[in-house]
Amino acid sequence: MHVSPSAVILFLVFLGLTACKTQPTIIDTPIIFDENRKAMTLEYLKDRYDLIQDDIEIKPKMIVLHWTVYETLAESFEAFEKPALPNWRPDIENISGLNVSSHFLVDRDGTIYRLMPETYMARHVIGLNHCAIGIENVGGTENAPLTPAQLKSNIRLVKYLAEKYPIEYLIGHYEYTRFEGHPLWLEVDDGYRTEKTDPGPEFMREVREATQSFNFKPLPNADN
């Protein structure tokens, strides 16, 4: 069968346009991930989850959406950049000196930044870091609520990640305690919890509606 060059070109263009619908534009802007941060990450896995590993790789099964409560990209990035937890986080410092982090950071204009490899462990959600990819959103305050552009980018990111990894759950940070007692929950300290509200029920509802074709599992412990 003869196929004209123009038909081949049109087919390749179609494939490119189809891929673009799911593959978001991602700007790699890495935080510091030196040997010190890697060592603290391995220590966190061991001390918090009883996981002894030779590397800091995770097998993603969950996506967790957050907001930073910083109103600018620069402030949000700075909060995650350094390996050690800053001294203004005494609420979690006694648990580990490892700084908080996230795999992705979405600016208020919808621009997506990848801060670290998607399969490295990030400290962003108690009990579940060993299996969770984190997406942080700049803002979340009264003066800087999450934007429609951020919503759109979160949806595209979730679709991208769900096609790439065997993601079972999509949750908002405020829903993390519903996994207590679940096989994925590994936090060893029953007293280590923080109260979260991000990124809000309405934001989660809209992301879930837009990604329902992936048939993520329902959250456990509906009464929590």
N, C-alpha and C positions, 0 to 999 in steps of 0.2 A: 504494500500500500504506500503510495506516495503522499508525503506530508509536506506542504509548502513551507518555506522558511518563515513566512509571515504568520502562519498558523502556530508554529513553534514559539515564536516571539509572543504572540497573544496568550498562549498557554502559560508561559513563564511569567508574564505580567500578572495573569490571573492568580497564579500560585503566590506571587509576592504580595498581592493585595489581600488575599485570604489570610496569609500569615500575619500581616500587619494588624488584622482585626484583633488578634489575641496577643501578639508579641508587642508589649508596650516599649516605648523608648525609655531606656534606662541609662543613667549617667553614673559611671563608676567613680565614686568619691570615697576612697577607703579611709576608715578610722585606723588608728595605730594598732596593729596586731603583731607585736613583736614577741620574742621568746618569753618575756615576762608575762604578757597577757595570756599566752598559750599555757604557760605553767599554772597560772591562777585558774584558768578554765578547767584544766585537768583536775586540779585540787577541788574545784567546785563540784565537778561531776562525782568525785569520790566521796567528799564530805556530805553533800546534800542528797545524793541519789544512790550511794553505794555502788557507783559504776566505776570500775577501774579500767581505763582505756589507755592505749598507746598514742592516740591522737584525739583531736577535739571534734571529730566528725559526728554528725547526727543523722538519723534517718527520719526525714520530715514526714509527720503524719497529721500535722495541725498547722493552721495559720491563725495568728493572733493579731487583731487590729488594735491600735493604741492611738492616743494623742499625747503630745509632749508637754503641754501646758506652757510651752515657750512660744512667744508670738512671732519669732523670726527664725529663718533657716539657720543663721549663724549661731544663735543661742542654742538651738536644738542640736546642731552638729557638735558644738563644743561640749555639750553634756555627755556625749557618747565617745568622744575622740580618744581620750587618754585611757591607758590600761587600768589604772588604779581608781577606786571610788573616791570622789572628792570629799573633803571633810565636812561638807554641809549635808551629808546623807547619813547621820548617825543612826537613823531608824533601821538601816539594813547593813551598816558597816560591820556590826559585831557578828554577822552571819558569814560575810566574806569580803575581802578587800578588792575583789574583782569589780570593775566598773560595769554599770548597766550599758546595754548596747541593743542594737536592732539590725536586722539584715537590710531593711529598706527604710528610707525617710522620704515622705511625700510633702513637698512644699505646698503652700496655700494656692499657688497657681497651677497645681497639678503635676509639676515636674517631679520625676521619680529619681531618687538617688539610691544606688546600692552601696552600702557602707562596709560590707564584709561578704565573704563567700557564703552562698546560700546554705551550705551544709556544715558550716562551723557553728558551734554552740554559742548563742548570744544569751546574756542575762537580761531577760525582759518579762518573764512570767514565772511566778513561784510554782514549783512542783512539776513543771512541764517543759522547761528549757531544753531537755534532752531530746525532744521530738517536735519542737515548735519553731516555725519561721515567724519572725516578728516584722510587722509593718507599722512604723510610727508615722503620725501625721502632725505637721507643725500646727500649733494652735490648740484649741480646745478650751479657750477662756471666753468670758463674756464679750471681751473686745475683739477676740479673734476666733470666732466659731469655725468649725470645719466647713469647707466650701464645696459647691457642686463640682468644681474641678478636681478636688481631692476625692470625692465620692467616685467620680468616673475613673480616676487613676487606680483607686483601690480595687474596683471591680475588674479592671484589666489586669492588675497584678495577681489577683486571686485566680483568675482564669489561666493566666500564664503559669503560675505555680502548680495549679491543680492538673494541668496537662503534663507537667514535667515530673511531678512526684506523686506517690500514692497518698494524697491528702484525704484523711477521713473526717476531720472536723474543721469547721470555720467558727471562731469565737471572738467575741469582744473581750478585752482585758477584764472587764467587770464580771465576766462569767466564769473565770478560771476556777473558783472554789467549787463549782459544780462537779469537778472531776475528782474531788476527794473520795478515796475509796475505789476509784476506777483503776484498772490495770496500768494506765499511762501515768498515773499520779505516783511520783517517787520521792517527794519531800519527806525527809526523815524526822523533822521537827514539827510536832503538832501545834506548837505555839507560834510558828513563823508564818504569819499572814499579814497582808496589808489590804486596806479597803480601797477598791478602785471603782471608777465610774466610766472610764473611757472605753470606746469612743462614743458611747451613748446608744440606747436601744433603737432610736430612729435610724441612725447611720447603719447599724447592723441589719436592721430590717431591710433597708434598701439594697445593701450589698448582697444579702441572702436571696432576695427576690431575683436579682440580676444574675445570680450564679446557681440557681436551683437545679439547672440541668446536670450539675455534677453530683447531685444526690448525696451531699454530705450527710453524715450520720447525725441524728438528733442528739442534743446535749443530754448527759445523764443528770440524775438528781434534780428533777424539775422543781422540787420543793425548796431547794437552797436559794 
